[in-house]
């Protein structure tokens, strides 16, 4: 029986732009070397095989889940199946919620629970994130594919300042 959450999102590792570009460049290099090389048959076959393996692994990485976001009541659960870690955050009393571009850089690497300067980051792929501050003063940056929907749901938990 499936559990119904207020918000649920799964992000997959293979969709990360940094990984896609890196794998494609390496596979193209192997294919160019295969077609342009005058080396022995074994060397050419090795590069062709390497290009095929890289492309197959690239397609397989589209099935590898990196981050799962669940909101059930006032508890936000971030699950990293690859790292076997789970982070739970209480959403009661958050100070603000805003949608922002994740980074100025085109190529961002995936991260799960990166602590830096009193903030936590969770990101797999995309351009947008939802940033909020918990009641403990911890700033959380959460990469998401549906930033406006997540912001709308989290804005219910924002405490009005007096």
N, C-alpha and C positions, 0 to 999 in steps of 0.2 A: 504494500500500500504506500503510495507516494505521499510525502508530507508537503503541505502547502505552506510556503513562506510568504512574508509580506513582499520581499524582494529576493530574487535569486538570479545569479549570473555566473556563467562559466567562461573562462578565458583559456585559450589554447596556445601553447608555446610556438607552434609553427607559423602563426600569423604575425609574429614579431618582425617588423621591417628590417631590423639589424640582422637577424638570422637569415631571412630570405635573401637579402642582397649578398651576404657573405657566401652562402651556399651556392647561389646562382653564379657568382663571379668565379668561384673555384671550379664548378662544373663546366662553365664556358671555357676557362683556361684549359682544362683537360680535353675538351672537344676540339678547340683550336689546335692544340698540340697534336692531337690525333690526326687531324686532316692536313696540317702543314708539315708534319715531321717526315723526314726521310730515314728515320731510324729503323732498326730491325722490326720485324713483325711482332715479336713478343712485347717490345716497348710500346708500340702503337696499341696493341690489344689491351695492355695494362691501363693506359690512359682512357681508352674507351670504357673499359670495365669500371674504372674509378669514377668516371662521369655518370655512368648508369647507377652505380651504388649511391652516389651523393644525391642524385635526383630521387631515387626511391626512398632514401632516408628523409629527404626533405618533405616528401608527400606523407610519410609515416609520422613525421613530427606534427603534422596538422591534427593528429588524433591524441597528442599528449597534452593532458590538462595541466595547467600551471597554477591557476588561481580560481577558487570558487568563493563567491561572495553570497552570504545568506543573511537576511534580516528577519528575525523572528521576534515579534514584539519589540522590546527595546534592546535586544541583544544582537549585535552585529558579529557574525562569525566569518572569519577569513581562513580558508583551508588551503594549504599548499600540498596537494597530493604527491608532488615530486619530492618534497622535503619531509613529508610526514609530520608537518607542524600545523597547529591550529592556534589562531589568535582570536580571542573573544574580547569585544569592547562593549561597555555599557553605554548606550546612547542617551540615557536620561541626563539632562542638564548640559548638553553640548552648548558651546558659546556662540558658534557661528557655523554656517555651511555656505560654501560658494563653489561654483563651477569655474575652473581655470584651465588654460592650456597646460598640458603636463610639463613640457619642456620646450626650450627654443631649438634644441638639437633635433635633427631629422632621425638620427639613429640612436634609440634609447634601448639599453639592455634590460631584459626582464629582471625584476627583483621582488623578493618576498620578505617583508619584515626587516627592511634596512633602517637601522636607527642612526640618525645623524642630526646633530644640533637640536635636541629635544623634539624630534619629529620622527614619525614612522612612515615608510613608503612601501606601497604595494603597487606593482605595475607589471603588465604583460605586454600589451600592445595598444596602439591607438594614439590619439592626440589630446584627449581630454581627461581631466581628473576631477574628483570632488574632494575639496579640502575642508576639514572641520577640526575644531578644537574641543577636546573632551573636558569634562569638569576638572580633571587633574592638571590641565594645562598642556597636555600632549597634543601636538598638531599631527594629524593623520592625513596623508595624501594617498588617495585611493584611485588608481587608474580604472576607468570603466568605459564600456562601449555605449552606455545609456546614461550620460551624466545628468541630464535634466530630470529623468525619472527618479534616479537615486536622490538627487537634491530635494525633490518634492517630498519624498517619503521621509528623509532625514530632517527636513525643516519642521516637522511636527514635534521634534524633541528639543528644539532650540529654546533656551531659557531667555526670557526678555530681561535685559539689564535695566536697572533703575538708576 
